[in-house]
Amino acid sequence: MNEEAREVSKKVAAIEDIVEVRESGPLQQLLANQAAWITIAVIIIGIVMAVLSSAFLTRNNLFNITRNLSFVGIMALGMTPVIITAGIDLSVGSVMGISGIILGLVLGAQQPLWLGITMALFTALLVGALNGFLIAYVRLNPFVVTLGMLSLARSQAIVFSNNKMLFDFGPQSDAFLALGGGRTFGIPNSVIAMVVLGLIIWFFMRFTAWGQYVYAVGGNEEAARLTGVPIRWIKMSVYMLAGLMAGVAAVFMVGWLGAVTNALGTGDELRVIAATVIGGANLLGGAGSAYGAIIGAVLIEEIRNALILAGVDAFWQGTFVGAFIIFAVLLERIRNYRKS
């Protein structure tokens, strides 16, 4: 009995360690946070590109960079809690695709704009809930479930769209295009949405019990269970959030493109996971932040843009992004080794 009590005490201490990390001082968090070092890398690359290319800091180029990164950034915000719980969601690109198709079909049927957006977000949330239910309650492997959903959602997008491009958004087409692809005070609306959503998710991750539970589940699931954390609900909620963020990104992406096909979001799951990991999320769970998700997306798009301006073949983009992912994981391994 004493041995069991000591074991429980150790696991409870693990929860306390996680909370202590979250409540450490700003300077300590800055020095220990991978996102801070990625921010430095973003600044250095920006300075170098500003010197090498006069086009880098132009208004149009900065507008393109921020707009392009916002779609991945929004989805990375949803992916972050999933990875913090030691999960993975490979279906977000397909969720974006089917949400965009539903949006196009509803608006094309002459329905109100609010209904089209609501149906798109509901579809994304429903897919996320299905992922979460199978993973949390049926206890299936997250990789297998979301890999299957990647194919299933993409197939349904083809079925619903009849494999056709949708570009007729009904009488509210102008309002929708202005919302999704427009700008406010010169800033793309999708970027504003990314920042607002980032602040909301940061607040929930930092100051609510839900956020503490998410970190606890990823840090030591068994200890979290012993302390009364609703493990299954937390897991289901993070996959629902990931789906919802993919739906939000779909609304802005379709508004910007002015049309939607069933190929929308193809391959984006890799960029989203890359942004999250580069920003400091640990694939083993227990670490990650909303800011890290956004700054990771910034770095990926900055690299892509820099390669284009430097005249580097576009086929090399994946090489550089992949190298940064490996470097980010290696950096995390080194940091963990030093702690131990």
Secondary structure, 3 states (H helix, E strand, C coil): CHHHHHHHHHHHHHHHHHHHHHCCCHHHHHHHCHHHHHHHHHHHHHHHHHHHCCCCCCHHHHHHHHHHHHHHHHHHHHHHHHHHCCCCCCCHHHHHHHHHHHHHHHHHCCCCHHHHHHHHHHHHHHHHHHHHHHHHCCCCCHHHHHHHHHHHHHHHHHHHHCCCCECCCHHHHHHHHHHHHCEECCEEHHHHHHHHHHHHHHHHHHHCHHHHHHHHHHHCHHHHHHCCCCHHHHHHHHHHHHHHHHHHHHHHHHHHHCCECCCCCCCHHHHHHHHHHHCCCCCCCCCCCHHHHHHHHHHHHHHHHHHHHCCCCHHHHHHHHHHHHHHHHHHHHHHHHHHC
